[in-house]
Structure formats: structure tokens, C-alpha cells
Amino acid sequence: MANRGDRYLDDGVETRLASLADSNPNVSLEEATDEYVRACEQFEELLQDGSPSGVIKRAALQRTESRLSSKG
């Protein structure tokens, strides 16, 4: 069974999430990935207009980095 977030993840996203987790000792890679997937799902619900997945991924990644980079 595929992970629910697999369709949102690619090498570039995984690299940025890993970098975010590495740069903040209070954030694990699993937490960053979960936050990112949740953000993707929320943006997808809001943008039921057929927006390209790239737009959703970029917005979700920016939100994830913003929320978790300030976690302390």
C-alpha cells in the first residue's frame, strides 16, 4: 500500500524537507514530511479548481518551511 503522501513527494521536496529537519534540532524528518503532506492536502481541498500540482507543492513547501523553521 502506498503512503498517502507519495504523490506529493519527489527528490527535490525530500531534499528540502531533510535540510529543514537537519537545520532545526526540534524538527524530525517525519514531522516535516507529515506537515508538508497535510499542507498539500489542505491546499488541494482549497484549490478544487484544477490548479497544477506544482503550484500546490510549492505553496505547501513554503508553508511547511515557514512553520517549522521557527519552531523552537
C-alpha positions in Angstrom: 0.0 0.0 0.0 1.4 3.4 -1.0 2.0 6.1 1.5 -0.7 8.8 1.4 2.0 11.4 0.8 3.8 9.7 -2.0 2.1 11.6 -4.8 3.3 14.9 -3.3 6.9 13.9 -2.7 9.8 14.0 -5.2 13.6 14.2 -4.8 13.7 18.0 -4.6 11.0 18.2 -2.0 12.5 15.4 0.1 15.9 17.1 0.0 14.4 20.4 1.2 12.5 18.7 4.0 15.6 16.8 5.1 17.5 20.1 5.1 14.8 21.7 7.2 15.0 18.9 9.7 18.8 18.9 9.8 18.9 22.6 10.4 16.5 22.5 13.4 17.0 20.0 16.2 13.4 20.4 17.2 12.1 19.1 13.9 12.3 15.5 12.7 12.2 14.5 9.0 9.0 12.6 9.8 7.4 15.7 11.3 8.5 17.9 8.4 7.1 15.3 5.9 3.8 15.0 7.8 3.4 18.8 8.0 4.2 19.1 4.2 1.6 16.4 3.3 -1.0 18.0 5.5 -0.4 21.3 3.8 -0.6 19.7 0.3 -3.9 18.1 1.2 -5.3 21.4 2.6 -4.3 23.4 -0.4 -5.7 20.7 -2.7 -9.0 21.0 -0.9 -9.0 24.8 -1.2 -8.0 24.8 -4.8 -10.6 22.5 -6.3 -10.2 24.5 -9.5 -7.7 22.0 -11.0 -4.6 24.0 -10.1 -1.5 22.3 -11.3 0.1 20.0 -8.6 3.3 22.1 -8.9 1.5 25.1 -7.5 0.2 23.1 -4.6 3.6 21.6 -3.9 5.4 24.9 -3.9 2.8 26.6 -1.6 2.8 23.6 0.8 6.6 23.5 0.9 6.8 27.2 1.6 4.2 26.9 4.4 6.0 23.9 5.9 9.4 25.6 5.8 7.9 28.8 7.4 6.0 27.0 10.1 8.8 24.6 11.1 11.9 26.8 10.7 10.6 29.0 13.5 9.8 26.0 15.8 12.0 26.2 18.9 
